[in-house]
Amino acid sequence: ETSQKGTELFHLQKELLREKARSSILEEQLKPINIHRWRRLEGSDPGKYQLIQKIQSLQKRLIVKTQELEERELLLQEKEKLYVELKHVLARRPGPEAAEQLQQYQWAIRDRTKKLKALTAELLILDLRM
């Protein structure tokens, strides 16, 4: 089980690194390389310029959403880990059968305590007669 969790942790870390690299690549793509060329494009072909701006805007939104997704996935992984731990704790707890058996033991102890008191009283009476 621990080796399985170790393998799973390795894969998750590898995936996290891949997503971070992807995110940084997208961030690099957002940086304008030659802003003056785009300004010339704005004057000569405003439609194309608007499309480029729209692409940039969408890429920024994609980066933000990707980061939000990463945060939520990490939170989900933490919640799943907590769920598994709680599940193991509950599995170790005694069930209703154990509670019923405990109650039967308590009744048996009460019954034997009553019998012991009766025998003690009877023994005391016999000692007083002698």
TACORPE-V885725 format. One record per pair of residues at least 4 apart in sequence whose ideal C-beta (glycine too) atoms are under 7 Angstrom apart, sorted by the first residue. I is the first residue (numbers start at 1). J is the second residue. Records with the same first field share a line. If there is no record, write none. Layout:
I->J ; J
This chain:
1->5
2->6
3->7
4->8
5->9
6->10
7->11
8->12
9->13
10->14
11->15
12->16 ; 77
13->17
14->18
15->19
16->20
17->21
18->22
19->23 ; 70
20->24
21->25
22->26
23->27 ; 63 ; 66 ; 67
24->28
25->29
26->30 ; 59 ; 62 ; 63
27->63
29->59
30->56 ; 59 ; 60
32->38
35->39
36->40
37->41
38->42 ; 49 ; 52
40->44
41->45 ; 48 ; 49
42->46 ; 49
45->49
46->50
47->51
48->52
49->53
50->54
51->55
52->56
53->57
54->58
55->59
56->60
57->61
58->62
59->63
60->64
61->65
62->66
63->67
64->68
65->69
66->70
67->71
68->72
69->73
70->74
71->75
72->76
73->77
74->78
75->79
76->80
77->81
78->82
79->83
80->84
81->85
82->86
83->87
84->88
85->89
86->90
87->91
88->92
89->93
94->98 ; 99
96->100
97->101
98->102
99->103
100->104
101->105
102->106
103->107
104->108
105->109
106->110
107->111
108->112
109->113
110->114
111->115
112->116
113->117
114->118
115->119
116->120
117->121
118->122
119->123
120->124
121->125
122->126
123->127
124->128
125->129
126->130
